[in-house]
Each structure stands twice: as C-alpha cells, then as structure tokens.
Amino acid sequence: MNILSCDQVTPISEFRKSPFIASGQRAICVLKDGKPAFYTLNQLRYAQLLKIERDFNEMISGKKLPF
C-alpha cells in the first residue's frame, strides 16, 4: 500500500462525519478498509496543481521548452 505525501490520514468513517476537515490541510488521504480510497485537497493546493498542469502542458506543446 502506497500513501502519497499528505498532511493527514483519516478513515472514511471519520471523513464522512466531518468532510470539511480538508479545508485547513494541504492534503488528506482517506482510507477505506485500511487502503487509500481518495485524497482531498484544499482550494489553494488544488489551484497550485492546476497551474503546474497548465504550465506543463504549455511546455510540452512547444510553447516553453526548457532546452
């Protein structure tokens, strides 16, 4: 079982009781039956990842090649 780098790990039962716990964290791994089921991100981290994806797509499409 691999858990990606995250600030907190919580069982799905606890996440269902309080799904807004992710608002203050960068990333939370939610476990189901002891295995990662999904990850949650706060809005700031999600926006950062979207920017990284956009920059990467621009780079590979030939607009900004680093070499």
C-alpha positions in Angstrom: 0.0 0.0 0.0 1.4 3.4 -1.0 0.2 6.6 0.5 1.3 9.7 -1.4 2.8 12.5 0.6 0.0 14.1 2.6 -0.5 16.0 5.8 -3.0 13.7 7.4 -4.5 10.2 7.1 -8.1 9.5 8.2 -10.6 6.6 7.9 -13.6 7.2 5.7 -15.9 6.9 8.6 -14.3 10.0 10.2 -14.2 11.9 6.9 -18.0 11.3 6.5 -18.7 12.8 9.9 -16.7 15.9 9.1 -15.8 16.3 5.4 -14.7 19.9 5.9 -11.5 18.8 7.8 -9.7 19.1 4.5 -10.2 22.9 4.4 -7.3 23.6 6.7 -5.0 20.9 5.4 -2.9 20.7 2.2 -3.8 17.1 1.6 -5.6 14.3 3.4 -5.5 10.6 2.5 -8.9 9.0 3.2 -8.7 5.3 3.9 -11.3 2.6 3.2 -10.6 -0.8 4.7 -7.1 0.4 5.6 -6.2 1.3 2.0 -6.1 4.7 0.3 -9.6 5.4 -1.3 -9.0 9.0 -2.3 -7.2 12.2 -1.5 -8.7 15.6 -0.7 -7.0 19.0 -1.3 -7.9 22.4 -0.1 -8.6 25.1 -2.6 -5.2 26.7 -2.6 -3.4 23.4 -3.2 -5.8 22.5 -5.9 -5.2 25.8 -7.7 -1.4 25.3 -7.4 -1.7 21.8 -9.0 -3.9 23.2 -11.8 -1.2 25.9 -12.5 1.5 23.2 -12.6 -0.5 21.2 -15.0 -1.2 24.2 -17.2 2.5 25.2 -17.3 3.5 21.6 -18.0 1.0 21.3 -20.9 2.3 24.6 -22.4 5.9 23.3 -22.1 5.3 20.0 -23.8 3.2 21.6 -26.6 6.3 23.6 -27.7 5.4 27.0 -26.3 8.0 27.0 -23.5 10.6 24.3 -24.0 13.3 24.5 -21.2 16.1 23.1 -23.5 
